[in-house]
Amino acid sequence: MKDLELFYLLALHHVPKVGDITAKKLIAHCGSPQSVLEESKKNLLKIEGIGSVMVDEILNKNHLDLAEKELQYIQNKKIKVTSFEDVDYPDNLKQCIDGPILLFSKGNIDLKNKKLISIVGTRNATSYGVSFCEKLVEELAIFNPVIVSGFAYGIDITSHKAAVKHGLQTIGCLAHGFNIIYPKVHKKYMSEMEENGGFLTDFWSIDDFDRNNFLRRNRIIAGLSEATIVIESSEKGGSLVTADIANSYDREVFALPGRFNDSQSVGCNNLIKFQKAHTLTNPMDVPYILNWQLQDVKKSTVQKQLFVELDENEKTIYKYLNDNNQQMLDVIAIECGLPIFKVASSLLSMELKGVVRPLPGKLFELT
């Protein structure tokens, strides 16, 4: 995007009462952000839904002055800016009517042909929630997903750290500009995240930090991903808002159930009870519902991760099928030196784990 185009898009982005939906409508009608800002008041008033108060704000030259200063900040800090019309704008966000017209990013974010999931939850996570979150990311690592969250305390930072630990790309969506970091204690995680992933926001450097910003931030978390996973939430937790937004985008939502008398599980239990989320009791529920295919994963990666979950007989069978492709049950038993009944039992267990699939003629192969 050229600097002049970005300059006018920034100016339009800053106009009060002109949200992302209205901005897209104005650009579509006038042809470009520059044309919107240079259009006559008379013609702007002809656009459906555009009133005189909004038009006066659009034509206020102060937005051009502020846009020039923000453009200088962006250039000095080497912040990447992506507009909703750019080819590298996230595909999932393109499907959201209120997707940001501008995204500011830092790091090495690559979303091409990636599986994206958002993991959110309470800031006051219990050991139960933290443990499941870490297990979830570890077991999903074979699919190489991008882990999206809000860089907050609790479940958010747990998911980011787990992603880094397992070599996954992770994105922190911020509720402020890049001039500050919140919470400050998480600054120590930024460099690792930027090496493989990074940060996104649609806030300017001059925007004041406000807790009301979280709602605007949450729509990006929900919109970026094909699924939102809620791990622990109180009855009115902020992550429930993200889940509602994800549902409004017709995305899948998962919730980790908990005991009825645990305050940090009430929100998740309600999501499940009111059929707003899938029950999540096993990390493999996610790829099953989302129809992720292990064929897309390198066998060496699959083998490394899955062997933690396979018993000795299953490991032996896995190695044999990995070397020999499709084979009949009887042949597997002979070549692996195992009784047929044990092979049959192991193959069933491996099928349930998503490691093998049966084929006609008593043949089996790795997924």
ABEGO torsion letter per residue (X at the ends): XBAAAAAAAAAAAABBGBBAAAAAAAAAAAGBAAAAAABBAAAAAABBGBBAAAAAAAABAAAAAAAAAAAAAAAAAGBBBBBAABAABBAAAAABAABBABBBBBEBBBABGBBBBBBBEBABBBAAAAAAAAAAAAAAAAAGBBBBBAGBBEAAAAAAAAAAAAGBBBBBBBABBAABBOBAAAAAAAAAAAABEEBBBABBAABBBBAAAAAAAAAAAAAABABBBBBEBBAABAAAAAAAAAAAAGBBBBBBBBBAABAAAAAAAAAAAAGABBBBABAAAAAAAAGBBAAABBAAAAAAAAAAABBAAAAAAAAAAAAAEBBBAAAAAAAAGBBAAAAAAAAAAAAAAGABBBBBGGBBBBX
